[in-house]
Amino acid sequence: MLNLIIKQQFRIAVQDILIKTNRLKIRELKISDLSDFHLYRSNPEVTKYQGFDVMTMSETEDFINCNSLKQFGKPGEWVQYGIENMETGQLIGDCAIKLALHDSRIAEIGITISHLEQKKGYAKETLLGILKFLFTKMDIHRVVEIVDTENTASISLLKSIGFRLEGHFIENIFFKGKWGSEFQFAMLRRHWEECKTISYR
């Protein structure tokens, strides 16, 4: 009964997500983002460690249209959001949030930054902004991150924020033509609250 109430609160409280950080706006993905979105989603280096592959323009358009029908708060469903540079108004990446199927107090986050905008701290700023939103506004208890063991940049990012390594799964997924291994990281709300000194820059 409690879980049902929590799920209903999510649906009522959140129609559209809008998260602002120092430089970025995390907002709904729009069809006007099509060109910028496709620019990096069609780059194999960007999709190398992602759960999706390179996209054609048609696939990109279908993805945005399909995503527009989704709403944050439905357990087990990824919902994608655009990451906009507030100074330029340009889409520089996207992120996704999923609530666990069997307990909507557990969330998972995914982030993709354009190859033209990497190494500028945008991934960290985005992740910190989403964590703050989930832990302080949505009363999420736990956030989980699954990352390829070869994705050293993402691993370093998670460690720098305070995520804890919980598991190492060896050749647990057949991924883009080969067996891959993954790390599971996680952060609890109480650990987030202990990290008051983390900078949002």
C-alpha positions as CSV (number, residue, x, y, z in Angstrom):
1,M,0.0,0.0,0.0
2,L,2.8,2.4,0.9
3,N,4.6,1.7,-2.4
4,L,1.3,2.4,-4.3
5,I,0.9,5.7,-2.6
6,I,4.5,6.7,-3.4
7,K,4.0,5.8,-7.1
8,Q,0.8,7.9,-7.2
9,Q,2.6,10.9,-5.6
10,F,5.3,10.7,-8.3
11,R,2.7,10.9,-11.1
12,I,0.8,13.8,-9.4
13,A,3.8,15.8,-8.4
14,V,5.9,15.5,-11.6
15,Q,4.4,16.4,-15.0
16,D,7.5,17.8,-16.6
17,I,11.0,17.7,-15.1
18,L,13.0,20.9,-15.1
19,I,16.3,20.9,-13.3
20,K,18.7,23.8,-13.4
21,T,22.4,23.8,-12.4
22,N,25.0,26.5,-12.7
23,R,25.3,26.1,-16.5
24,L,22.7,23.6,-17.6
25,K,19.0,23.0,-17.9
26,I,17.7,19.4,-17.8
27,R,14.4,19.5,-19.5
28,E,12.1,17.5,-21.8
29,L,13.6,16.3,-25.0
30,K,11.9,18.1,-28.0
31,I,11.7,17.4,-31.7
32,S,13.5,20.7,-32.2
33,D,16.5,18.9,-30.7
34,L,16.6,16.4,-33.5
35,S,19.8,17.6,-35.3
36,D,21.9,18.2,-32.2
37,F,20.7,14.9,-30.7
38,H,21.5,12.9,-33.9
39,L,24.9,14.6,-34.2
40,Y,26.3,12.7,-31.2
41,R,24.0,9.7,-31.1
42,S,25.3,8.8,-34.5
43,N,28.9,8.8,-33.3
44,P,30.2,5.3,-32.5
45,E,32.7,6.7,-30.0
46,V,29.9,8.3,-28.0
47,T,27.8,5.1,-28.0
48,K,30.7,2.8,-27.3
49,Y,29.8,2.0,-23.7
50,Q,26.1,2.8,-24.0
51,G,23.2,0.4,-24.1
52,F,22.1,1.8,-27.5
53,D,23.9,1.8,-30.8
54,V,24.4,4.5,-33.4
55,M,21.2,6.0,-34.7
56,T,20.0,7.1,-38.1
57,M,18.1,10.3,-38.4
58,S,14.9,8.4,-38.8
59,E,15.6,6.3,-35.7
60,T,16.5,9.5,-33.8
61,E,13.2,11.1,-34.7
62,D,11.2,8.0,-33.8
63,F,13.0,7.9,-30.4
64,I,12.2,11.5,-29.5
65,N,8.6,11.1,-30.5
66,C,8.2,7.9,-28.5
67,N,9.9,9.4,-25.5
68,S,7.5,12.3,-25.6
69,L,4.7,9.9,-24.6
70,K,6.5,8.8,-21.4
71,Q,6.2,10.4,-18.0
72,F,8.5,10.3,-15.1
73,G,7.2,8.1,-12.3
74,K,6.3,4.9,-14.1
75,P,8.4,2.1,-12.5
76,G,10.7,0.1,-14.9
77,E,10.6,2.7,-17.7
78,W,13.5,4.8,-18.8
79,V,12.5,8.5,-19.5
80,Q,15.0,10.6,-21.5
81,Y,15.7,14.3,-21.0
82,G,17.7,16.9,-22.9
83,I,20.7,18.6,-21.3
84,E,20.8,22.2,-22.5
85,N,23.6,24.7,-22.2
86,M,21.7,27.7,-20.7
87,E,24.1,30.3,-22.2
88,T,23.8,29.0,-25.8
89,G,20.4,27.3,-25.7
90,Q,22.0,24.3,-27.4
91,L,21.5,20.6,-26.6
92,I,24.8,19.3,-25.4
93,G,23.7,15.8,-24.3
94,D,20.9,13.8,-22.8
95,C,20.2,11.9,-19.6
96,A,17.7,9.3,-18.5
97,I,16.0,8.3,-15.2
98,K,14.4,5.0,-14.4
99,L,12.6,4.0,-11.2
100,A,13.0,0.4,-10.2
101,L,10.2,-1.8,-11.3
102,H,9.5,-3.3,-7.9
103,D,10.3,-0.3,-5.7
104,S,10.0,3.2,-7.0
105,R,12.2,4.5,-4.2
106,I,15.2,3.2,-6.1
107,A,16.4,5.0,-9.2
108,E,19.0,4.5,-12.0
109,I,20.5,7.3,-14.1
110,G,22.2,7.4,-17.5
111,I,24.0,10.3,-19.1
112,T,25.4,10.9,-22.6
113,I,27.4,14.0,-23.5
114,S,28.1,15.1,-27.0
115,H,31.7,14.4,-28.2
116,L,31.9,18.2,-28.9
117,E,31.2,19.0,-25.3
118,Q,33.1,16.5,-23.3
119,K,35.8,17.2,-20.7
120,K,34.0,20.4,-19.6
121,G,32.5,19.0,-16.4
122,Y,29.0,18.7,-17.9
123,A,28.5,15.0,-17.0
124,K,29.4,15.7,-13.3
125,E,27.2,18.8,-13.2
126,T,24.3,16.9,-14.7
127,L,24.6,13.9,-12.4
128,L,24.9,16.2,-9.3
129,G,21.8,18.1,-10.4
130,I,19.8,14.9,-10.9
131,L,20.9,13.4,-7.6
132,K,19.9,16.6,-5.7
133,F,16.5,16.5,-7.4
134,L,15.9,12.8,-6.6
135,F,17.2,12.8,-3.0
136,T,15.8,16.1,-1.8
137,K,12.6,16.5,-3.9
138,M,11.5,13.0,-4.8
139,D,12.5,11.3,-1.6
140,I,14.5,8.6,-3.5
141,H,16.3,6.2,-1.1
142,R,18.9,4.8,-3.4
143,V,20.5,5.5,-6.8
144,V,22.2,2.7,-8.8
145,E,24.7,3.1,-11.6
146,I,25.8,0.2,-13.9
147,V,28.9,0.9,-15.9
148,D,31.2,-1.0,-18.2
149,T,34.4,-2.0,-16.5
150,E,36.4,-0.4,-19.4
151,N,34.6,2.9,-19.1
152,T,37.3,4.6,-17.0
153,A,35.9,8.1,-17.4
154,S,32.5,7.1,-16.0
155,I,34.1,5.1,-13.2
156,S,36.2,8.1,-12.2
157,L,33.2,10.3,-12.2
158,L,31.1,8.1,-10.0
159,K,34.0,7.7,-7.5
160,S,34.6,11.5,-7.4
161,I,31.0,12.1,-6.4
162,G,30.9,9.5,-3.7
163,F,29.3,6.4,-5.3
164,R,30.3,3.2,-3.7
165,L,31.4,0.1,-5.7
166,E,29.0,-2.7,-4.7
167,G,29.6,-5.4,-7.3
168,H,31.7,-6.7,-10.2
169,F,29.9,-8.8,-12.8
170,I,32.3,-10.7,-15.1
171,E,31.2,-11.3,-18.6
172,N,27.6,-10.9,-17.6
173,I,26.3,-9.2,-20.7
174,F,26.6,-10.0,-24.4
175,F,27.1,-6.4,-25.7
176,K,27.7,-5.3,-29.3
177,G,29.1,-8.6,-30.4
178,K,31.1,-9.6,-27.4
179,W,30.8,-10.5,-23.7
180,G,31.2,-7.5,-21.4
181,S,31.8,-7.0,-17.7
182,E,30.1,-4.4,-15.5
183,F,30.5,-2.7,-12.2
184,Q,27.6,-1.7,-10.0
185,F,27.9,1.5,-8.0
186,A,25.3,3.0,-5.7
187,M,24.6,5.9,-3.4
188,L,22.1,6.1,-0.6
189,R,20.3,9.3,0.4
190,R,22.0,9.4,3.8
191,H,25.4,9.2,2.0
192,W,24.4,12.0,-0.2
193,E,23.5,14.1,2.8
194,E,26.9,13.4,4.3
195,C,28.6,14.9,1.3
196,K,27.7,18.6,1.9
197,T,31.1,19.8,0.7
198,I,30.6,18.5,-2.9
199,S,30.8,21.4,-5.4
200,Y,28.2,21.9,-8.1
201,R,30.7,23.4,-10.5
